[in-house]
Amino acid sequence: MLQTLLFILTVVQMTDCYGFVNPNELTNEPTNFSMITVKDNFTEEAGLCIRVFCFFTVPQSVSEPIERTWFKGDPQNPTVEVPWASFAIHFHGDERECSFMLTNLVQGESDGEYRLKLKWDQEKVYIFPQTVKIAVKELNQKPTINVPQLTAGEKAEISCKVPGDCINTLADIVWTGIEPDEIKRVASAVPGSEHQYSVLIFHPEPEHHNTKLTCTVIFQKSIQTESTVILKVRNAPKILNSSCCLVWGDELICMCVSSGVPLPQIHWTILDSEYYSIASAKNTSSSITVSIASFRNLKATIECVSKNPIGMAEMEIQVHNHAEKPKVSWSLSTPWIFFTLSVVVNVIFISCLTVILRREKLKKPNNDNHVYMTPMKREESVYETVQMSSERS
């Protein structure tokens, strides 16, 4: 009898050492351990996190409290142990939650197969045979920047969402491109998902238009990802000082230049006058031409009006002293005058250049002929001297 009891105790101790205990082996009660609603494989990027949703059931003989731990490696000497986490998910009947979460994933360290271990009554342990395989790959996700409609002078909040669906308090978020009034971190959560943001608060000005703004997120001091946006700042029109009016012959020519976002439209208060406008990437220019006869009935200033959906700008442009009237009987518009002058200057330049080149060519000596003729003349002179000497003798 004593030997039988010793044998039974030995078997129980051996089963405990291997980590598999069936409490119903001795009581003949049925065991009903089962793990349900769990995926076998998860893949996520470095620096982020993984949520594993899990439920299990136990026999009635297994009572709370039940310690739940996920581990990787040897059950007796695990390399990683992760406690279970409750995600506040509803379950039914005898189901118990065994979810867990891995944060700050690292390639080569977080990868592997994880198993669930239960422990109750201090000494009793059960390890489920199912495994959950975790794979970690390189970080490719980028922050998400949300830019509202920006208007110069009005307070604006630009948000940058951290990649992933877990709040990571260790992640560094850096803004570059503009000087903010304030930066704050906020978070939002829904069942099974959390999002972390950095919010940049500032008052945009016209000079912020087309500025590059970058949000950089750094995980574990070394894993970083970033996104960049170009800011579009709406602003009311502004008439530039380059606007002017000038009398040329029998015409008054005015130019009005205005900037703004969106590009403004320009109108003149002079009625029954033709004008045209040209829009560029930065401003709008408008020109108007008025006959002097009509201008004599007006004031010495011309009003330019610039409008866009944000606002309106007005300027009284001073008319400069009248330019001397051309002696010719007809008047030329400014573009034709510049074109004519350009043609005349080019013709004169080409003619002068041609004359200079010809003169240089005529002045240039023929070096080859000079070298060749010199010996010939010397030889002829010697021959004539010899001949004269022979005649005298």
C-alpha positions as CSV (number, residue, x, y, z in Angstrom):
1,M,0.0,0.0,0.0
2,L,2.8,2.4,0.9
3,Q,4.6,1.6,-2.4
4,T,1.4,2.4,-4.3
5,L,1.1,5.8,-2.7
6,L,4.8,6.6,-3.4
7,F,4.3,5.7,-7.0
8,I,1.3,8.0,-7.4
9,L,3.2,10.9,-5.7
10,T,6.2,10.3,-8.1
11,V,3.9,10.5,-11.2
12,V,2.3,13.7,-9.9
13,Q,5.6,15.4,-9.3
14,M,6.9,14.4,-12.8
15,T,3.8,15.8,-14.4
16,D,4.3,19.1,-12.5
17,C,7.9,19.4,-13.7
18,Y,6.9,19.1,-17.3
19,G,4.2,21.7,-16.8
20,F,1.2,19.6,-17.7
21,V,-1.2,18.9,-15.0
22,N,-4.7,17.4,-15.4
23,P,-6.4,17.9,-12.1
24,N,-9.1,15.5,-13.1
25,E,-6.8,12.5,-13.4
26,L,-7.1,11.8,-9.7
27,T,-10.7,12.7,-9.3
28,N,-11.9,11.2,-12.6
29,E,-13.7,14.4,-13.4
30,P,-13.7,15.4,-17.1
31,T,-11.3,18.2,-18.2
32,N,-12.5,20.8,-20.6
33,F,-9.6,23.2,-21.3
34,S,-10.0,24.9,-24.7
35,M,-8.7,28.1,-26.3
36,I,-11.1,29.8,-28.6
37,T,-11.2,33.0,-30.8
38,V,-7.5,33.4,-31.3
39,K,-5.6,33.9,-34.5
40,D,-2.6,31.7,-35.2
41,N,-0.4,34.4,-36.9
42,F,0.2,38.1,-36.5
43,T,2.5,40.4,-38.4
44,E,3.3,44.0,-37.5
45,E,6.0,46.6,-38.0
46,A,8.9,47.5,-35.7
47,G,8.1,50.1,-33.1
48,L,4.4,49.4,-33.1
49,C,2.3,47.0,-31.1
50,I,0.1,43.8,-31.5
51,R,-3.1,43.0,-29.8
52,V,-4.0,39.4,-29.5
53,F,-7.7,38.7,-28.6
54,C,-8.2,35.4,-26.8
55,F,-10.8,33.5,-24.7
56,F,-10.6,30.1,-23.0
57,T,-12.7,27.8,-20.8
58,V,-11.7,25.6,-17.9
59,P,-13.2,22.7,-16.0
60,Q,-15.4,23.5,-13.0
61,S,-12.8,22.0,-10.7
62,V,-10.4,24.9,-11.7
63,S,-11.2,27.9,-9.5
64,E,-10.2,31.5,-9.5
65,P,-7.8,33.2,-9.2
66,I,-6.2,31.9,-12.3
67,E,-2.9,33.4,-13.3
68,R,-2.6,33.8,-17.1
69,T,0.8,34.3,-18.7
70,W,2.0,34.2,-22.3
71,F,5.5,33.1,-22.8
72,K,8.1,32.3,-25.5
73,G,10.7,29.6,-25.3
74,D,11.2,26.8,-22.8
75,P,8.2,26.5,-20.3
76,Q,10.7,26.0,-17.5
77,N,13.0,28.8,-18.6
78,P,11.0,31.2,-20.9
79,T,12.9,33.9,-22.8
80,V,9.9,36.3,-22.8
81,E,6.8,36.4,-20.5
82,V,3.8,38.7,-21.1
83,P,0.9,39.0,-18.7
84,W,-2.6,38.9,-20.0
85,A,-4.5,42.1,-20.6
86,S,-8.2,42.8,-20.5
87,F,-9.6,44.7,-23.5
88,A,-13.1,45.0,-22.0
89,I,-14.6,42.6,-24.6
90,H,-17.8,40.8,-23.7
91,F,-17.7,37.0,-23.4
92,H,-20.3,34.4,-22.6
93,G,-20.8,31.6,-20.1
94,D,-17.7,30.0,-18.7
95,E,-15.4,31.9,-21.1
96,R,-12.5,33.8,-19.7
97,E,-10.3,36.4,-21.4
98,C,-6.7,35.6,-22.2
99,S,-5.8,38.5,-24.5
100,F,-2.4,40.0,-24.4
101,M,-0.5,42.9,-26.1
102,L,3.1,43.3,-27.3
103,T,4.4,46.9,-27.4
104,N,7.6,48.4,-28.8
105,L,8.1,45.6,-31.2
106,V,11.7,44.8,-32.1
107,Q,12.8,42.7,-35.1
108,G,14.5,39.6,-33.9
109,E,13.4,40.0,-30.3
110,S,9.6,40.1,-30.4
111,D,9.3,37.5,-33.2
112,G,8.5,33.9,-32.3
113,E,5.8,31.5,-31.0
114,Y,3.9,32.3,-27.8
115,R,1.9,29.9,-25.7
116,L,-0.5,30.5,-22.8
117,K,0.2,29.1,-19.3
118,L,-2.4,28.9,-16.5
119,K,-1.6,28.6,-12.9
120,W,-4.0,28.2,-10.0
121,D,-3.9,26.8,-6.4
122,Q,-0.3,28.1,-6.3
123,E,1.2,24.9,-7.7
124,K,-1.1,23.7,-10.4
125,V,-0.1,24.5,-14.0
126,Y,-1.6,23.9,-17.5
127,I,0.0,25.0,-20.8
128,F,-2.2,25.1,-23.9
129,P,-0.8,23.3,-26.9
130,Q,-1.9,26.0,-29.3
131,T,0.7,28.7,-30.3
132,V,0.4,32.2,-31.6
133,K,3.1,33.1,-34.1
134,I,4.4,36.7,-34.1
135,A,6.4,38.2,-37.0
136,V,7.9,41.7,-36.9
137,K,9.0,43.5,-40.1
138,E,10.6,46.8,-41.0
139,L,8.6,50.0,-40.2
140,N,7.0,51.4,-43.3
141,Q,4.0,53.2,-42.0
142,K,4.1,57.0,-41.9
143,P,2.5,59.6,-39.6
144,T,-0.8,61.0,-40.8
145,I,-0.9,64.8,-40.9
146,N,-4.4,66.5,-40.9
147,V,-4.3,70.2,-41.9
148,P,-7.5,72.2,-41.6
149,Q,-8.3,75.2,-43.9
150,L,-5.7,77.9,-42.9
151,T,-6.6,81.6,-42.9
152,A,-4.0,84.2,-42.1
153,G,-4.5,85.6,-38.6
154,E,-6.9,82.8,-37.4
155,K,-5.8,80.2,-34.9
156,A,-5.2,76.8,-36.4
157,E,-4.5,73.3,-35.1
158,I,-2.6,70.8,-37.2
159,S,-2.6,67.2,-36.0
160,C,-0.1,64.4,-36.6
161,K,-1.3,60.8,-35.9
162,V,1.3,58.3,-34.7
163,P,1.4,55.1,-36.8
164,G,-0.3,52.0,-35.2
165,D,-3.3,51.7,-33.0
166,C,-1.6,51.7,-29.6
167,I,-0.6,54.6,-27.3
168,N,3.1,54.6,-27.0
169,T,4.3,57.2,-24.4
170,L,7.9,56.5,-25.3
171,A,7.5,57.7,-28.9
172,D,9.1,61.1,-29.6
173,I,7.1,63.4,-32.0
174,V,9.1,66.3,-33.6
175,W,7.7,69.1,-35.7
176,T,9.9,71.1,-38.2
177,G,9.1,73.8,-40.6
178,I,7.4,76.5,-38.5
179,E,7.6,78.0,-35.0
180,P,4.4,76.9,-33.1
181,D,2.6,78.7,-30.4
182,E,2.0,75.5,-28.5
183,I,2.3,71.7,-29.0
184,K,0.2,69.2,-27.1
185,R,-0.3,65.4,-27.1
186,V,-3.7,63.9,-27.1
187,A,-5.2,60.4,-27.4
188,S,-8.5,58.8,-28.5
189,A,-9.7,55.3,-27.9
190,V,-12.4,52.9,-29.1
191,P,-12.7,49.3,-28.0
192,G,-9.7,47.4,-29.2
193,S,-7.9,50.4,-30.7
194,E,-6.2,53.6,-29.4
195,H,-4.7,56.5,-31.4
196,Q,-2.1,59.0,-30.3
197,Y,-1.7,62.5,-31.8
198,S,0.6,65.5,-31.6
199,V,-1.3,68.8,-32.1
200,L,0.6,71.9,-33.3
201,I,-1.2,75.2,-32.5
202,F,-0.2,78.4,-34.3
203,H,-1.5,81.5,-36.0
204,P,-0.7,81.3,-39.8
205,E,0.5,84.4,-41.6
206,P,0.8,85.1,-45.4
207,E,4.5,84.2,-45.2
208,H,3.6,80.6,-44.1
209,H,2.0,80.0,-47.5
210,N,3.8,77.2,-49.4
211,T,5.9,76.4,-46.3
212,K,6.9,72.7,-45.8
213,L,5.8,71.2,-42.4
214,T,7.2,67.9,-41.3
215,C,6.1,65.6,-38.5
216,T,8.7,63.0,-37.4
217,V,7.9,60.1,-35.1
218,I,10.8,58.3,-33.4
219,F,10.3,54.9,-31.7
220,Q,12.9,53.5,-29.3
221,K,15.3,56.4,-30.1
222,S,16.3,54.8,-33.4
223,I,13.3,53.8,-35.5
224,Q,11.9,56.8,-37.2
225,T,9.3,57.7,-39.8
226,E,8.0,61.1,-41.1
227,S,5.5,62.8,-43.3
228,T,5.6,66.3,-44.9
229,V,2.8,68.6,-46.1
230,I,2.9,72.0,-47.9
231,L,0.8,74.6,-46.1
232,K,-1.8,76.6,-48.1
233,V,-2.7,79.8,-46.2
234,R,-5.6,81.9,-47.4
235,N,-5.1,85.6,-47.0
236,A,-6.9,88.8,-48.1
237,P,-5.6,90.8,-51.1
238,K,-2.7,93.2,-50.8
239,I,-2.0,95.8,-53.4
240,L,1.8,96.1,-54.0
241,N,3.8,99.3,-54.1
242,S,4.9,98.4,-57.6
243,S,1.5,99.6,-58.9
244,C,1.8,102.9,-60.8
245,C,0.2,105.2,-63.4
246,L,2.1,107.1,-66.1
247,V,1.0,109.4,-68.9
248,W,2.5,108.5,-72.3
249,G,1.6,110.8,-75.1
250,D,-2.1,110.9,-75.4
251,E,-2.7,108.0,-73.1
252,L,-2.7,107.3,-69.4
253,I,-1.4,103.8,-68.7
254,C,-1.9,102.3,-65.2
255,M,-0.6,99.0,-63.7
256,C,-2.1,97.5,-60.5
257,V,-0.3,94.5,-58.9
258,S,-2.0,92.5,-56.1
259,S,-1.2,89.4,-54.1
260,G,-3.4,87.1,-52.1
261,V,-4.7,83.5,-51.7
262,P,-6.8,82.6,-53.6
263,L,-5.4,84.9,-56.3
264,P,-7.5,88.1,-56.3
265,Q,-9.4,89.8,-59.1
266,I,-8.6,93.4,-59.9
267,H,-11.2,96.1,-60.9
268,W,-10.8,99.7,-61.8
269,T,-13.2,102.4,-60.8
270,I,-12.8,104.1,-64.2
271,L,-15.9,103.3,-66.1
272,D,-16.1,102.6,-69.9
273,S,-12.4,101.7,-70.0
274,E,-10.8,98.6,-71.3
275,Y,-8.3,96.7,-69.2
276,Y,-6.8,93.2,-69.0
277,S,-5.4,91.1,-66.2
278,I,-2.6,88.5,-66.0
279,A,-2.3,85.9,-63.1
280,S,0.9,84.3,-62.1
281,A,1.8,81.9,-59.3
282,K,2.2,84.7,-56.8
283,N,0.1,87.7,-57.8
284,T,-2.3,89.2,-60.3
285,S,-1.4,92.2,-62.5
286,S,-3.9,94.4,-64.3
287,S,-3.3,97.1,-66.8
288,I,-5.7,99.9,-68.0
289,T,-5.3,102.5,-70.8
290,V,-7.3,105.7,-70.7
291,S,-7.1,108.6,-73.2
292,I,-5.9,111.9,-71.9
293,A,-9.1,113.6,-73.0
294,S,-11.1,111.3,-70.7
295,F,-8.6,111.7,-67.9
296,R,-8.8,115.5,-67.8
297,N,-12.3,115.1,-66.3
298,L,-10.9,112.9,-63.5
299,K,-8.8,113.4,-60.4
300,A,-5.0,113.0,-60.3
301,T,-5.3,109.5,-58.9
302,I,-6.7,106.3,-60.2
303,E,-8.4,103.8,-57.8
304,C,-7.5,100.1,-58.0
305,V,-9.8,97.5,-56.2
306,S,-8.6,93.9,-55.5
307,K,-11.0,91.2,-54.2
308,N,-10.9,87.5,-53.2
309,P,-13.2,85.4,-51.0
310,I,-11.2,86.5,-47.9
311,G,-11.4,90.2,-48.3
312,M,-10.8,93.3,-50.4
313,A,-8.1,95.9,-50.8
314,E,-8.2,99.4,-52.4
315,M,-5.4,101.8,-53.4
316,E,-5.4,105.3,-54.8
317,I,-2.6,105.2,-57.4
318,Q,-0.9,108.6,-57.9
319,V,-0.5,109.7,-61.5
320,H,3.1,110.6,-62.2
321,N,4.1,113.8,-64.1
322,H,3.1,113.8,-67.7
323,A,5.7,112.4,-69.9
324,E,6.8,114.5,-72.9
325,K,4.5,113.8,-75.9
326,P,6.3,112.1,-78.8
327,K,7.0,114.3,-81.8
328,V,5.6,111.7,-84.2
329,S,2.0,112.2,-85.2
330,W,0.9,108.7,-84.1
331,S,1.1,107.0,-80.7
332,L,2.7,103.7,-80.0
333,S,1.7,101.4,-77.2
334,T,4.4,100.5,-74.7
335,P,5.0,96.9,-75.9
336,W,5.5,98.0,-79.5
337,I,8.0,100.7,-78.4
338,F,10.1,98.2,-76.5
339,F,9.9,95.8,-79.4
340,T,11.1,98.4,-81.9
341,L,13.9,99.6,-79.7
342,S,15.0,96.0,-79.2
343,V,15.1,95.3,-83.0
344,V,17.1,98.5,-83.7
345,V,19.7,97.7,-81.0
346,N,20.2,94.2,-82.2
347,V,20.6,95.4,-85.8
348,I,23.2,98.0,-84.8
349,F,25.1,95.4,-82.7
350,I,25.2,92.9,-85.5
351,S,26.4,95.5,-88.0
352,C,29.2,96.7,-85.8
353,L,30.3,93.2,-85.1
354,T,30.4,92.4,-88.8
355,V,32.6,95.4,-89.6
356,I,35.0,94.6,-86.8
357,L,35.4,91.0,-87.9
358,R,36.2,92.1,-91.5
359,R,38.8,94.6,-90.4
360,E,40.5,92.0,-88.2
361,K,40.6,89.6,-91.1
362,L,42.2,92.2,-93.5
363,K,44.9,93.2,-90.9
364,K,45.9,89.6,-90.2
365,P,49.3,88.8,-92.0
366,N,49.8,85.7,-94.1
367,N,52.6,84.1,-92.1
368,D,53.1,81.2,-94.5
369,N,53.8,83.3,-97.6
370,H,56.2,85.6,-95.7
371,V,58.3,82.7,-94.6
372,Y,58.5,81.2,-98.0
373,M,59.2,84.4,-100.1
374,T,62.1,85.6,-98.0
375,P,64.6,82.9,-99.0
376,M,63.5,83.2,-102.6
377,K,64.4,86.9,-102.7
378,R,67.8,86.3,-101.1
379,E,68.7,83.6,-103.7
380,E,67.7,85.8,-106.6
381,S,69.8,88.7,-105.3
382,V,72.9,86.4,-105.0
383,Y,72.4,85.2,-108.6
384,E,72.2,88.7,-110.0
385,T,75.5,89.7,-108.1
386,V,77.4,86.8,-109.5
387,Q,76.3,87.5,-113.1
388,M,77.3,91.1,-112.9
389,S,80.8,90.2,-111.7
390,S,81.3,87.8,-114.5
391,E,80.3,90.4,-117.1
392,R,82.8,92.9,-115.7
393,S,85.6,90.4,-115.9
